[in-house]
Amino acid sequence: MRVEPHAETCGPRDVYSAACPCRNMLDLLANKWSALALGALEDGPQRFGALRDRLQGVSPKVLTHTLRGLEAHGLVDRTVFPAVPLHVEYSLTELGRDACAPLALLRTWVEQNIHRFPTAAA
């Protein structure tokens, strides 16, 4: 089996390997709040307050941390508009839009199968 490299500096792609750089991205995308924030941003650019309201149950601290991580990994853009009060919007990058497709499938699968999990909350 041939394993293709990410790039010359990243080594081979093998997410099961402890040294694989894919693990950081998998960790980020598999996070509940990351997946939900990306899904919410599919509707278009949103301000922090709108995202917080849409993602019921997320604390401002966790949402801030999540958005910073998504921005740092190139999935989300943060745009600051010079206004009083300060106006900040978050939007998906091309990479973020690409990540939304498999995440949407996962969210849909969970919604359709939640009744099959014995410990699922009602």
N, C-alpha and C positions, 0 to 999 in steps of 0.2 A: 504494500500500500504506500503510495507516494503522498507525502504531506507537503503542501505548498507553504512557503514562508509569507508572513504578513508583508514584511519589508526586510531588508537586510539586517536591520538592527533589532527586529522584534522576535526573530526566531520562528520556529514552526508553529502552525495553528494546531493546538491540541488542548482544548478546553479542560480536559481531564488532567493535564499536567499542571503541577503546582506553579511552575514558572510561566505559564501561558498568560500573556497580557489580556487575552479575551476575558479572563475571569473578572477583572475590574468592571468591564462593560456589562457583563452578564449580571454581576451583583447590582449595578446601578439600574438596569432595565427590569430586573426581577423584583425590585423594591415596589411595594404596593403604591406608595405615594408618587413615585416616578412614573409608573405605568398610568396611574389615574391623571396626573398632571399633563402628561403628553396627550392622553385621550381628550381631556378638556380643551387643550389648545388646538385640537383639530377643528374646532368651531371658529378659529381665528384668534388674532391677538387679544389678550386680556390683561387687565390690571390685576395687581396682587389681591385686592379685596374681592374681585369677582371670582378669582381662582379659589380663594379661601372659602367663599360661600358655596361654590360648586362642589368642592372636596369636603363634604361634611365630615367633621371629626378631626380634621388636621389642625394642629396648633400653628400659630404664626411662626414659631421658631422652627418647627419641622418643615413647613412649607418653604421658608427662606433657605434652609439647608438643602432641600430637594432641588429647588430652582437653581441655586448656585452650582450644584453638582451637574445638573443637566446642561447648564450654560458652559461650565468648564469642559465638558466632554463634547461640546459642539452640537448638542441636540436642540438647544433653545437659545434664542437671541433676547437680550434685555435692552430695550430702547428707553432712554431717558429724554423726556420732552421738557425743555426749559419753560416752566410755568410756576405760578404760585397758586396752590401748593404744587410741589414736584409731581410730575405725571410720569409713571413708569409703566411700560407695557412689555409683556412677554409674548413671544411668538415662536413657532417652530422654524427651525432651519430645514434645509433640504434633507439632511441626515435625520433630523427629528421626524419629518414626514415619512421617510422610509421606515423608521422604527415603528411607527404607528400601525402599520398594516399587520404585522404578526402580533402585536400587543392587543389590537382590536379583536383578532381571532381568539386569543386567550381569554379576554374579558367576556366575549360572547359565549365561549365554551363554559366558563365558570357559571355565568348566569343561567345557562340552559341545564346545567348538571348539578347545581348546588344541592338539590333535593337528594342526590345520591350519596352525599357525604354524611356519615353517621354523626359527626360532631358539629355539623354546620349550624350556625346560629339562625334562628327563625327571623 
